[in-house]
Amino acid sequence: MDEVVDASIIVPCFTGLEETHVTYLSQTHLTSADVLAITVTTMKRPLPQTLLPRPTASGFMKLSLPAAPLTLPIPRKRMNKILHAERDAFMKKLHAERSARTTLENWAATKIQAHFRGFRARPHATTIYDNRRANLPAAIRKELHDMNHTLPSHVVDTKTTDPWRQDVGFRAHGKREAKHRRDRLHHAATVIQVQTPPHSRVVLVF
């Protein structure tokens, strides 16, 4: 109820009051108070009771803003001390807010980079493949060679490569790639868990 009453009696600036015949022309905003300077904008114009000729432009009155009064009767040194203390408190608060914002931005950037690197390192549906399916022809040839041909112990070793060994390099490369992929996944999981806060940390298992 008090808020409604206060809102009903508040008069915006630069709006005339019909009851008091005054208009707010300027406003001075201080640290702890709002001081309004008012001046009279309407005045009764006297008309002389005579029929003699008179100038018609002499009845207009030029209004000027009032001089700024002394709003706070306190010494200048004390006022300067209060203003300096207010400035120091404001700058301290501003520095704390900027430091907190910089820390939050650095944390967000590190978090985004960690997640992006983990996304680049972990396998996706388009790149996952089965090593056994990829090496299926080589495995079949090796099994057929083992079943159909057994080398005797007295055969002299030659430089000719057996048929089942022609894909040894390909299989070794596939094993190395699989090991490197697991290492990258473990590293990405470690980085993500290190950058994640303890209260929201989730153990990642690949």
Secondary structure, DSSP 8 states (H G I E B T S, - for coil): -HHHHHHHH---TT-EETTTTEEEEEEEE-SS-EEEEEEE--------S--S---SGGG------------S-S-HHHHHHHHHHHHHHHHHHHHHHHHHHHHHHHHHHHHHHHHHHHHHHS--TTT---HHHHTHHHHHHHHHHHHH----TT----SS--GGGTTHHHHHHHHHHHHHHHHHHHHHHHHHHHHS-GGG------
